[in-house]
Amino acid sequence: MPNEKLEKLEHEQYVAERKLTAAKHREKRLESEIKQLTRSERTHRLCTRAGMLETFLKEPTVLTDDDVMELLTFIFHSEAVQKKLNLLIENRKEMEQPNGS
């Protein structure tokens, strides 16, 4: 009788350990999927915004990466641009807050 109880408990332990292992594998798969989706969203955002930038460059193939960086640095050091950027960020954050609070 005590052996039956011991065997039953050992079997329950085995089943619980298998479920734990399966849950850990599932967690790793989900984490990997989240990373992939985040990476895909970032890549999409970068490509979209790079395309937007290129629409404003007269001859984007002539300019080097350093030229574009110099231009962006010049633009974003403008006080008016910084104020507009801060306003856009502030407005977006307000819109994202639940119940407008």
FIDOVO-714579 format. One record per atom (N, C-alpha, C, O): atom name; residue number from 1; x, y, z. Coordinates in steps of 0.2 Angstrom, whole numbers, padded with zeros to 4 digits. Each point is the difference from the previous one (the first is absolute). Layout:
REM FIDOVO-714579
atom, nr, u, v, w
CA, NUM, X, Y, Z
...
REM end
This chain:
REM FIDOVO-714579
atom, nr, u, v, w
N, 1, 0004, -0006, 0000
CA, 1, -0004, 0006, 0000
C, 1, 0004, 0006, 0000
O, 1, -0001, 0005, -0004
N, 2, 0006, -0004, 0008
CA, 2, 0005, 0006, 0000
C, 2, 0003, 0001, -0006
O, 2, 0002, 0005, -0003
N, 3, 0000, -0011, 0000
CA, 3, 0004, 0000, -0007
C, 3, -0005, 0003, -0005
O, 3, 0002, 0004, -0005
N, 4, -0008, -0006, 0005
CA, 4, -0005, 0003, -0005
C, 4, -0001, 0007, 0001
O, 4, 0000, 0004, -0005
N, 5, 0000, -0001, 0011
CA, 5, -0001, 0007, 0001
C, 5, 0007, 0003, -0003
O, 5, 0000, 0006, -0003
N, 6, 0006, -0009, 0005
CA, 6, 0006, 0003, -0002
C, 6, 0000, 0000, -0008
O, 6, 0002, 0005, -0003
N, 7, -0004, -0010, 0000
CA, 7, 0000, 0000, -0007
C, 7, -0004, 0005, -0003
O, 7, 0001, 0003, -0006
N, 8, -0007, -0002, 0009
CA, 8, -0005, 0005, -0003
C, 8, 0003, 0007, 0001
O, 8, -0001, 0004, -0005
N, 9, 0004, -0003, 0010
CA, 9, 0003, 0007, 0001
C, 9, 0006, 0001, -0005
O, 9, 0001, 0005, -0002
N, 10, 0003, -0010, 0001
CA, 10, 0005, 0000, -0004
C, 10, -0002, 0001, -0008
O, 10, 0003, 0004, -0003
N, 11, -0009, -0007, 0002
CA, 11, -0003, 0001, -0007
C, 11, -0002, 0007, 0000
O, 11, 0000, 0003, -0006
N, 12, -0004, 0000, 0011
CA, 12, -0002, 0007, 0000
C, 12, 0006, 0004, -0001
O, 12, -0001, 0005, -0004
N, 13, 0006, -0006, 0007
CA, 13, 0006, 0004, 0000
C, 13, 0003, 0000, -0007
O, 13, 0001, 0005, -0003
N, 14, -0001, -0011, 0000
CA, 14, 0002, 0000, -0007
C, 14, -0004, 0004, -0005
O, 14, 0002, 0003, -0004
N, 15, -0009, -0004, 0005
CA, 15, -0004, 0003, -0004
C, 15, 0000, 0008, 0000
O, 15, 0001, 0004, -0004
N, 16, 0000, -0002, 0011
CA, 16, 0001, 0007, 0001
C, 16, 0006, 0003, -0003
O, 16, 0001, 0005, -0003
N, 17, 0005, -0009, 0003
CA, 17, 0006, 0002, -0002
C, 17, 0000, 0001, -0008
O, 17, 0003, 0004, -0003
N, 18, -0007, -0009, 0000
CA, 18, -0001, 0000, -0007
C, 18, -0004, 0006, -0003
O, 18, 0002, 0003, -0004
N, 19, -0007, -0001, 0008
CA, 19, -0004, 0006, -0001
C, 19, 0004, 0006, 0001
O, 19, 0000, 0005, -0004
N, 20, 0005, -0005, 0009
CA, 20, 0004, 0006, 0001
C, 20, 0005, 0001, -0006
O, 20, 0001, 0005, -0002
N, 21, 0002, -0011, 0000
CA, 21, 0004, 0001, -0006
C, 21, -0003, 0002, -0006
O, 21, 0002, 0004, -0004
N, 22, -0008, -0006, 0003
CA, 22, -0004, 0002, -0006
C, 22, -0002, 0007, 0001
O, 22, 0001, 0004, -0005
N, 23, -0002, -0002, 0011
CA, 23, -0002, 0008, 0001
C, 23, 0006, 0004, -0002
O, 23, -0001, 0005, -0002
N, 24, 0007, -0007, 0005
CA, 24, 0006, 0004, -0001
C, 24, 0002, 0000, -0008
O, 24, 0002, 0005, -0002
N, 25, -0003, -0010, -0002
CA, 25, 0001, 0000, -0007
C, 25, -0005, 0004, -0003
O, 25, 0002, 0004, -0005
N, 26, -0008, -0004, 0007
CA, 26, -0005, 0005, -0003
C, 26, 0001, 0007, 0001
O, 26, 0000, 0004, -0004
N, 27, 0003, -0003, 0011
CA, 27, 0002, 0007, 0001
C, 27, 0005, 0003, -0004
O, 27, 0000, 0005, -0002
N, 28, 0005, -0010, 0001
CA, 28, 0006, 0002, -0005
C, 28, -0002, 0002, -0007
O, 28, 0002, 0004, -0003
N, 29, -0007, -0009, 0001
CA, 29, -0003, 0001, -0007
C, 29, -0003, 0007, 0000
O, 29, 0000, 0004, -0005
N, 30, -0004, -0002, 0010
CA, 30, -0004, 0006, 0000
C, 30, 0004, 0006, 0000
O, 30, -0001, 0005, -0003
N, 31, 0007, -0006, 0007
CA, 31, 0004, 0006, 0001
C, 31, 0004, 0001, -0007
O, 31, 0001, 0006, -0002
N, 32, 0001, -0011, -0001
CA, 32, 0003, 0000, -0007
C, 32, -0005, 0003, -0005
O, 32, 0002, 0005, -0004
N, 33, -0008, -0006, 0004
CA, 33, -0005, 0002, -0004
C, 33, -0001, 0008, 0001
O, 33, -0001, 0004, -0004
N, 34, 0001, -0002, 0011
CA, 34, -0001, 0007, 0001
C, 34, 0006, 0004, -0002
O, 34, -0001, 0005, -0003
N, 35, 0007, -0008, 0003
CA, 35, 0006, 0003, -0002
C, 35, 0000, 0001, -0008
O, 35, 0001, 0006, -0002
N, 36, -0004, -0011, -0001
CA, 36, 0000, 0000, -0007
C, 36, -0005, 0006, -0003
O, 36, 0001, 0003, -0004
N, 37, -0007, -0003, 0008
CA, 37, -0005, 0005, -0002
C, 37, 0003, 0007, 0001
O, 37, -0001, 0004, -0004
N, 38, 0004, -0003, 0010
CA, 38, 0003, 0006, 0002
C, 38, 0005, 0002, -0006
O, 38, 0000, 0006, -0002
N, 39, 0004, -0010, 0000
CA, 39, 0005, 0001, -0005
C, 39, -0003, 0002, -0006
O, 39, 0002, 0004, -0004
N, 40, -0007, -0008, 0002
CA, 40, -0004, 0001, -0006
C, 40, -0003, 0007, 0000
O, 40, 0000, 0004, -0005
N, 41, -0003, -0002, 0010
CA, 41, -0003, 0007, 0001
C, 41, 0005, 0005, -0001
O, 41, -0001, 0005, -0003
N, 42, 0007, -0006, 0006
CA, 42, 0005, 0005, 0000
C, 42, 0003, 0001, -0007
O, 42, 0001, 0005, -0002
N, 43, 0000, -0011, -0001
CA, 43, 0002, 0000, -0007
C, 43, -0005, 0004, -0005
O, 43, 0002, 0004, -0004
N, 44, -0008, -0006, 0005
CA, 44, -0005, 0004, -0004
C, 44, 0000, 0007, 0002
O, 44, 0000, 0004, -0005
N, 45, 0001, -0002, 0011
CA, 45, 0000, 0007, 0002
C, 45, 0006, 0004, -0003
O, 45, -0001, 0005, -0003
N, 46, 0007, -0008, 0003
CA, 46, 0006, 0003, -0003
C, 46, -0001, 0000, -0007
O, 46, 0002, 0006, -0003
N, 47, -0004, -0011, -0001
CA, 47, -0001, 0001, -0007
C, 47, -0005, 0005, -0002
O, 47, 0001, 0004, -0005
N, 48, -0007, -0003, 0009
CA, 48, -0005, 0005, -0002
C, 48, 0003, 0007, 0001
O, 48, -0001, 0004, -0004
N, 49, 0004, -0003, 0010
CA, 49, 0003, 0006, 0001
C, 49, 0006, 0002, -0004
O, 49, 0001, 0006, -0002
N, 50, 0003, -0010, 0000
CA, 50, 0005, 0001, -0005
C, 50, -0002, 0002, -0006
O, 50, 0002, 0005, -0004
N, 51, -0008, -0008, 0002
CA, 51, -0003, 0002, -0007
C, 51, -0003, 0007, 0001
O, 51, 0000, 0004, -0005
N, 52, -0003, -0003, 0011
CA, 52, -0002, 0007, 0001
C, 52, 0005, 0005, -0001
O, 52, -0001, 0006, -0003
N, 53, 0007, -0007, 0006
CA, 53, 0006, 0004, 0000
C, 53, 0002, 0001, -0007
O, 53, 0001, 0006, -0003
N, 54, -0001, -0011, -0001
CA, 54, 0003, 0000, -0007
C, 54, -0005, 0005, -0005
O, 54, 0003, 0002, -0004
N, 55, -0009, -0002, 0006
CA, 55, -0005, 0004, -0004
C, 55, 0002, 0008, 0001
O, 55, -0001, 0004, -0005
N, 56, 0005, -0002, 0010
CA, 56, 0002, 0007, 0001
C, 56, 0007, 0001, -0003
O, 56, 0002, 0006, 0000
N, 57, 0002, -0011, -0001
CA, 57, 0006, 0001, -0003
C, 57, 0000, 0001, -0007
O, 57, -0003, -0005, -0004
N, 58, 0006, 0010, 0001
CA, 58, -0001, 0001, -0007
C, 58, 0004, -0005, -0004
O, 58, -0003, -0003, -0005
N, 59, 0009, 0001, 0007
CA, 59, 0003, -0006, -0004
C, 59, 0003, -0004, 0005
O, 59, 0006, 0000, 0002
N, 60, -0010, -0005, 0001
CA, 60, 0002, -0004, 0006
C, 60, 0006, -0005, -0002
O, 60, 0004, -0002, 0004
N, 61, -0003, 0000, -0011
CA, 61, 0005, -0004, -0002
C, 61, 0007, 0003, 0000
O, 61, 0005, -0003, 0000
N, 62, -0005, 0010, -0001
CA, 62, 0006, 0004, 0000
C, 62, 0003, 0001, 0007
O, 62, 0006, 0000, 0001
N, 63, -0011, 0001, 0004
CA, 63, 0002, 0001, 0007
C, 63, 0003, -0006, 0003
O, 63, -0002, -0005, -0001
N, 64, 0007, 0006, 0006
CA, 64, 0003, -0005, 0004
C, 64, -0004, -0001, 0006
O, 64, -0004, 0005, 0002
N, 65, 0005, -0010, 0002
CA, 65, -0003, -0001, 0006
C, 65, 0002, 0006, 0005
O, 65, -0004, 0003, 0004
N, 66, 0010, -0001, -0005
CA, 66, 0003, 0005, 0004
C, 66, -0004, 0007, -0001
O, 66, -0001, 0004, 0004
N, 67, 0000, -0003, -0011
CA, 67, -0004, 0006, -0002
C, 67, -0006, 0000, 0003
O, 67, -0003, 0005, 0002
N, 68, -0001, -0010, -0002
CA, 68, -0007, -0001, 0003
C, 68, 0000, 0001, 0007
O, 68, -0004, 0004, 0003
N, 69, 0009, -0006, 0000
CA, 69, 0001, 0001, 0008
C, 69, 0001, 0007, 0001
O, 69, -0002, 0003, 0005
N, 70, 0007, 0000, -0009
CA, 70, 0001, 0007, 0001
C, 70, -0006, 0004, -0001
O, 70, -0001, 0005, 0004
N, 71, -0003, -0006, -0009
CA, 71, -0006, 0003, -0001
C, 71, -0005, 0000, 0006
O, 71, -0003, 0004, 0002
N, 72, 0002, -0011, 0000
CA, 72, -0005, -0001, 0006
C, 72, 0003, 0003, 0006
O, 72, -0004, 0003, 0004
N, 73, 0010, -0003, -0003
CA, 73, 0003, 0004, 0006
C, 73, -0002, 0007, 0000
O, 73, -0002, 0003, 0005
N, 74, 0003, 0000, -0011
CA, 74, -0001, 0007, -0001
C, 74, -0007, 0002, 0001
O, 74, -0002, 0004, 0004
N, 75, -0003, -0009, -0007
CA, 75, -0007, 0002, 0001
C, 75, -0002, -0001, 0007
O, 75, -0004, 0004, 0003
N, 76, 0006, -0010, 0001
CA, 76, -0003, -0001, 0006
C, 76, 0004, 0004, 0006
O, 76, -0002, 0000, 0006
N, 77, 0007, 0004, -0008
CA, 77, 0002, 0005, 0005
C, 77, -0004, 0006, 0000
O, 77, 0002, 0005, 0004
N, 78, -0006, -0004, -0008
CA, 78, -0004, 0006, -0001
C, 78, -0005, 0000, 0006
O, 78, -0003, -0005, 0002
N, 79, 0002, 0011, 0001
CA, 79, -0004, 0000, 0006
C, 79, -0008, -0001, -0002
O, 79, -0003, -0003, 0004
N, 80, 0002, 0005, -0010
CA, 80, -0007, 0000, -0002
C, 80, -0002, -0008, -0001
O, 80, -0005, -0002, 0002
N, 81, 0010, -0001, -0005
CA, 81, -0001, -0008, -0001
C, 81, 0000, -0003, 0007
O, 81, -0005, -0005, 0000
N, 82, 0009, 0006, 0004
CA, 82, 0000, -0003, 0007
C, 82, -0007, 0001, 0003
O, 82, -0003, -0004, 0003
N, 83, 0000, 0011, -0003
CA, 83, -0006, 0001, 0003
C, 83, -0006, -0004, -0004
O, 83, -0004, -0003, 0004
N, 84, 0004, 0002, -0010
CA, 84, -0005, -0003, -0004
C, 84, 0001, -0008, 0002
O, 84, -0005, -0003, 0001
N, 85, 0011, 0001, -0001
CA, 85, 0001, -0007, 0002
C, 85, -0003, -0002, 0007
O, 85, -0003, -0005, 0001
N, 86, 0005, 0009, 0004
CA, 86, -0003, 0000, 0007
C, 86, -0007, 0000, 0000
O, 86, -0003, -0004, 0004
N, 87, 0000, 0008, -0008
CA, 87, -0008, 0001, 0000
C, 87, -0003, -0007, -0003
O, 87, -0005, -0002, 0003
N, 88, 0008, 0000, -0008
CA, 88, -0002, -0006, -0003
C, 88, 0000, -0006, 0005
O, 88, -0004, -0004, 0000
N, 89, 0010, 0003, 0003
CA, 89, 0001, -0005, 0005
C, 89, -0005, 0001, 0006
O, 89, -0004, -0005, 0002
N, 90, 0003, 0011, 0000
CA, 90, -0005, 0001, 0005
C, 90, -0007, -0002, -0002
O, 90, -0004, -0003, 0004
N, 91, 0002, 0005, -0010
CA, 91, -0007, -0001, -0002
C, 91, -0001, -0008, -0001
O, 91, -0005, -0002, 0002
N, 92, 0010, -0001, -0005
CA, 92, 0000, -0007, -0001
C, 92, -0001, -0004, 0007
O, 92, -0004, -0005, 0001
N, 93, 0008, 0007, 0004
CA, 93, 0000, -0003, 0007
C, 93, -0007, 0001, 0003
O, 93, -0003, -0004, 0003
N, 94, 0000, 0010, -0004
CA, 94, -0007, 0002, 0003
C, 94, -0005, -0005, -0004
O, 94, -0005, -0002, 0004
N, 95, 0006, 0001, -0010
CA, 95, -0005, -0004, -0004
C, 95, 0000, -0007, 0002
O, 95, -0005, -0004, 0000
N, 96, 0011, 0001, 0002
CA, 96, 0001, -0007, 0002
C, 96, -0002, -0001, 0007
O, 96, -0001, -0006, 0002
N, 97, 0000, 0011, 0003
CA, 97, -0002, -0001, 0006
C, 97, -0007, -0003, 0001
O, 97, -0004, 0003, -0004
N, 98, 0003, -0008, 0008
CA, 98, -0007, -0002, 0000
C, 98, -0005, 0005, 0004
O, 98, 0002, 0003, 0005
N, 99, -0008, -0002, -0008
CA, 99, -0005, 0004, 0003
C, 99, 0002, 0007, 0000
O, 99, -0002, 0004, 0004
N, 100, 0008, -0002, -0008
CA, 100, 0002, 0007, 0000
C, 100, 0003, 0003, 0006
O, 100, 0000, 0006, 0001
N, 101, 0001, -0011, 0004
CA, 101, 0003, 0003, 0007
C, 101, 0007, 0000, 0000
O, 101, 0003, 0002, 0005
REM end
